[in-house]
């Protein structure tokens, strides 16, 4: 199978189910942003500080492919083949990961400025892309009258929280300064 098909040369792409849409379609932008997030998670996973978390981060990447496949599916088609889906256990796994890390972190009393170490900054970038993906998924859900699985919305919301807690845990493990925002008033 060749990577290039030439079918998208005029700015159109196919959804799962066959319908062709513009590459600027909200649905395409949405699952493209989930793909971008997946790449950032890969970079976070590759940081040596996350050696003990590689399996969970890979699991997150797998779930993002699941979300991408759901978002790439034409909601107007009844597919005859089974599609992967997000489960409540996927959301619980993120919550458990946060709880474990949070138990070892100092209480948060202020907003944290991203940075302190390159690895931590990569995690904050992943978090902000996750929030953008969440906003796009919500827009797509609004546009399609609630056609996006509610568990997808929950998972992505929880994932951005997980990435924030992970950035704090990484900073702690790297002995990086956690700089809090001190507003000028």
Sine and cosine of phi, psi and omega as CSV:
sin_phi,cos_phi,sin_psi,cos_psi,sin_omega,cos_omega
0.00,0.00,0.77,-0.63,0.05,-1.00
-0.99,0.12,0.54,-0.84,0.04,-1.00
-0.94,0.34,-0.66,0.75,-0.03,-1.00
-1.00,-0.01,0.69,-0.72,-0.01,-1.00
-0.90,-0.43,-0.32,0.95,-0.04,-1.00
0.94,0.35,0.02,1.00,-0.04,-1.00
-0.97,0.23,-0.26,0.97,0.00,-1.00
-0.98,-0.21,0.17,0.99,-0.08,-1.00
-0.90,0.43,-0.31,0.95,-0.01,-1.00
-0.95,-0.30,0.35,0.94,0.11,-0.99
1.00,0.08,0.29,0.96,0.03,-1.00
-0.87,-0.49,0.43,-0.90,0.08,-1.00
-0.61,-0.79,0.28,-0.96,-0.03,-1.00
-0.98,-0.22,0.68,-0.73,0.17,-0.99
-0.99,0.16,0.31,-0.95,0.14,-0.99
-0.91,0.42,0.86,-0.51,-0.12,-0.99
0.86,-0.51,-0.28,0.96,0.15,-0.99
0.97,-0.25,-0.41,0.91,-0.04,-1.00
-0.89,0.45,0.69,-0.72,0.01,-1.00
-0.99,-0.10,0.67,-0.74,0.00,-1.00
-0.68,-0.74,0.27,-0.96,0.06,-1.00
-0.91,0.42,0.59,-0.81,0.06,-1.00
-0.93,0.38,-0.19,0.98,0.07,-1.00
-1.00,-0.09,0.07,1.00,0.02,-1.00
-0.86,0.51,0.59,-0.81,0.00,-1.00
-0.81,0.58,-0.63,0.78,0.00,-1.00
-0.88,0.48,-0.67,0.75,-0.01,-1.00
-0.93,0.36,-0.68,0.74,0.05,-1.00
-0.87,0.49,-0.62,0.78,-0.04,-1.00
-0.92,0.39,-0.80,0.60,-0.03,-1.00
-0.96,0.27,-0.36,0.93,0.15,-0.99
-0.92,0.39,-0.60,0.80,0.04,-1.00
-0.94,0.33,-0.58,0.81,0.10,-0.99
-0.89,0.45,-0.62,0.78,0.06,-1.00
-0.90,0.43,-0.67,0.75,0.07,-1.00
-0.87,0.50,-0.70,0.71,0.05,-1.00
-0.85,0.53,-0.68,0.73,0.00,-1.00
-0.86,0.52,-0.62,0.78,0.04,-1.00
-0.91,0.41,-0.67,0.74,0.05,-1.00
-0.90,0.44,-0.65,0.76,0.04,-1.00
-0.88,0.47,-0.62,0.78,0.06,-1.00
-0.86,0.50,-0.66,0.75,0.04,-1.00
-0.91,0.40,-0.65,0.76,0.05,-1.00
-0.89,0.45,-0.68,0.73,0.00,-1.00
-0.88,0.47,-0.55,0.83,-0.04,-1.00
-0.98,0.22,-0.11,0.99,0.01,-1.00
-0.96,0.28,0.76,-0.65,-0.03,-1.00
-0.80,0.60,-0.54,0.84,0.00,-1.00
-0.88,0.47,-0.35,0.94,-0.04,-1.00
-0.98,-0.18,0.28,0.96,0.00,-1.00
-0.79,0.61,-0.64,0.76,0.00,-1.00
-0.97,0.23,-0.16,0.99,-0.02,-1.00
-0.93,-0.38,0.11,0.99,-0.07,-1.00
-0.83,0.56,-0.67,0.74,-0.05,-1.00
-0.90,0.43,-0.69,0.72,0.02,-1.00
-0.91,0.41,-0.66,0.75,0.01,-1.00
-0.91,0.41,-0.58,0.81,0.08,-1.00
-0.92,0.40,-0.64,0.77,0.06,-1.00
-0.86,0.51,-0.67,0.74,0.05,-1.00
-0.88,0.47,-0.69,0.73,0.03,-1.00
-0.88,0.48,-0.65,0.76,0.06,-1.00
-0.87,0.49,-0.68,0.73,0.01,-1.00
-0.91,0.41,-0.57,0.82,0.04,-1.00
-0.91,0.40,-0.55,0.84,0.11,-0.99
-0.92,0.40,-0.62,0.79,0.07,-1.00
-0.87,0.50,-0.73,0.69,0.02,-1.00
-0.89,0.46,-0.69,0.72,0.03,-1.00
-0.86,0.52,-0.66,0.75,0.00,-1.00
-0.92,0.38,-0.60,0.80,0.06,-1.00
-0.91,0.42,-0.71,0.71,-0.03,-1.00
-0.93,0.37,-0.46,0.89,-0.01,-1.00
-1.00,0.10,-0.05,1.00,-0.04,-1.00
-1.00,0.00,0.73,-0.68,0.04,-1.00
-0.91,0.41,0.90,-0.43,-0.04,-1.00
-0.93,0.38,-0.23,0.97,-0.02,-1.00
-1.00,0.04,-0.07,1.00,-0.03,-1.00
-0.96,-0.28,0.64,-0.77,0.15,-0.99
-0.99,-0.11,0.98,-0.18,-0.02,-1.00
-0.98,0.22,0.60,-0.80,-0.03,-1.00
-1.00,0.00,-0.21,0.98,0.00,-1.00
-0.99,-0.14,0.51,-0.86,0.02,-1.00
-0.94,0.33,0.57,-0.82,0.04,-1.00
-0.89,-0.46,0.55,-0.83,0.06,-1.00
-0.92,0.40,0.39,-0.92,-0.03,-1.00
-0.59,-0.81,0.45,-0.89,0.12,-0.99
-0.97,0.23,0.62,-0.78,0.00,-1.00
-0.88,-0.47,0.30,-0.95,0.09,-1.00
-0.85,0.53,-0.52,0.85,0.02,-1.00
-0.90,0.43,-0.50,0.86,0.05,-1.00
-0.91,0.42,-0.66,0.75,0.04,-1.00
-0.92,0.39,-0.69,0.73,0.01,-1.00
-0.87,0.48,-0.62,0.78,0.02,-1.00
-0.86,0.51,-0.66,0.75,0.05,-1.00
-0.91,0.42,-0.68,0.73,0.00,-1.00
-0.89,0.46,-0.67,0.74,0.02,-1.00
-0.90,0.43,-0.64,0.77,0.05,-1.00
-0.88,0.47,-0.66,0.75,0.05,-1.00
-0.91,0.42,-0.70,0.71,-0.03,-1.00
-0.87,0.50,-0.66,0.75,0.01,-1.00
-0.89,0.45,-0.73,0.69,0.00,-1.00
-0.93,0.36,-0.68,0.73,-0.07,-1.00
-0.88,0.48,-0.54,0.84,0.00,-1.00
-0.89,0.45,-0.36,0.93,-0.04,-1.00
-0.96,-0.26,0.08,1.00,-0.04,-1.00
-0.96,-0.29,0.50,-0.87,0.10,-0.99
-0.92,0.38,0.45,-0.89,0.01,-1.00
-0.85,0.52,0.65,-0.76,0.01,-1.00
-1.00,0.00,0.83,-0.56,-0.04,-1.00
-0.85,-0.53,0.01,1.00,-0.03,-1.00
-0.40,-0.92,0.25,-0.97,0.11,-0.99
-0.92,0.40,0.57,-0.82,0.00,-1.00
-0.97,-0.25,0.75,-0.67,0.09,-1.00
-0.98,0.18,0.75,-0.66,0.04,-1.00
-0.86,0.51,0.60,-0.80,0.06,-1.00
0.80,-0.61,-0.31,-0.95,-0.02,-1.00
0.97,-0.23,-0.48,0.88,0.04,-1.00
-0.27,-0.96,0.56,-0.83,-0.04,-1.00
-0.82,0.57,-0.68,0.73,-0.01,-1.00
-0.89,0.45,-0.65,0.76,0.03,-1.00
-0.90,0.43,-0.64,0.76,0.02,-1.00
-0.89,0.46,-0.63,0.78,0.06,-1.00
-0.86,0.51,-0.65,0.76,0.00,-1.00
-0.92,0.39,-0.65,0.76,0.04,-1.00
-0.91,0.42,-0.60,0.80,0.07,-1.00
-0.89,0.45,-0.68,0.73,0.05,-1.00
-0.86,0.51,-0.66,0.75,0.00,-1.00
-0.88,0.48,-0.69,0.72,-0.04,-1.00
-0.95,0.32,-0.56,0.83,0.09,-1.00
-0.92,0.39,-0.59,0.81,0.05,-1.00
-0.88,0.47,-0.68,0.73,0.03,-1.00
-0.90,0.44,-0.62,0.78,0.05,-1.00
-0.90,0.43,-0.68,0.74,0.05,-1.00
-0.86,0.50,-0.66,0.75,0.02,-1.00
-0.87,0.49,-0.71,0.71,0.01,-1.00
-0.88,0.47,-0.65,0.76,0.02,-1.00
-0.92,0.39,-0.64,0.77,0.03,-1.00
-0.89,0.45,-0.66,0.75,0.04,-1.00
-0.90,0.44,-0.68,0.74,0.05,-1.00
-0.88,0.48,-0.69,0.73,0.02,-1.00
-0.90,0.44,-0.66,0.75,0.04,-1.00
-0.88,0.48,-0.68,0.73,0.04,-1.00
-0.89,0.45,-0.68,0.73,-0.04,-1.00
-0.92,0.40,-0.50,0.86,-0.07,-1.00
-0.97,-0.24,0.34,0.94,0.04,-1.00
0.80,0.59,0.73,0.69,0.10,-0.99
0.99,0.15,0.45,0.89,-0.06,-1.00
-0.98,0.20,-0.20,0.98,0.00,-1.00
-1.00,0.09,0.73,-0.68,0.02,-1.00
-0.82,0.57,0.77,-0.64,-0.02,-1.00
-0.85,0.53,-0.53,0.85,0.01,-1.00
-0.93,0.38,-0.48,0.88,0.09,-1.00
-0.90,0.43,-0.71,0.71,0.03,-1.00
-0.87,0.48,-0.71,0.71,0.01,-1.00
-0.89,0.46,-0.71,0.70,-0.06,-1.00
-0.87,0.48,-0.74,0.68,-0.05,-1.00
-0.93,0.37,-0.60,0.80,0.08,-1.00
-0.88,0.47,-0.72,0.69,0.00,-1.00
-0.92,0.39,-0.57,0.82,-0.01,-1.00
-0.89,0.45,-0.64,0.77,0.02,-1.00
-0.91,0.43,-0.61,0.79,0.09,-1.00
-0.90,0.44,-0.70,0.72,0.02,-1.00
-0.84,0.54,-0.70,0.71,-0.03,-1.00
-0.91,0.41,-0.55,0.84,0.07,-1.00
-0.91,0.41,-0.75,0.67,0.00,-1.00
-0.89,0.45,-0.66,0.76,0.04,-1.00
-0.86,0.51,-0.66,0.75,0.00,-1.00
-0.88,0.47,-0.63,0.78,0.04,-1.00
-0.92,0.39,-0.67,0.75,0.00,-1.00
-0.91,0.41,-0.66,0.75,0.04,-1.00
-0.88,0.48,-0.69,0.72,0.01,-1.00
-0.86,0.51,-0.68,0.74,0.02,-1.00
-0.88,0.47,-0.74,0.67,-0.05,-1.00
-0.92,0.38,-0.47,0.88,0.00,-1.00
-1.00,-0.02,0.04,1.00,-0.07,-1.00
0.82,0.58,0.59,0.81,0.03,-1.00
-1.00,0.00,0.58,-0.82,0.02,-1.00
-0.93,0.37,0.74,-0.68,0.11,-0.99
-0.99,-0.13,0.96,-0.29,-0.07,-1.00
-1.00,-0.02,0.82,-0.57,0.03,-1.00
-0.99,-0.10,0.46,-0.89,0.01,-1.00
-0.97,0.23,0.79,-0.61,0.06,-1.00
-0.90,-0.43,0.99,-0.14,-0.07,-1.00
-0.92,0.40,0.62,-0.79,0.11,-0.99
-1.00,0.10,0.88,-0.48,0.05,-1.00
-0.73,-0.69,0.00,0.00,0.00,0.00
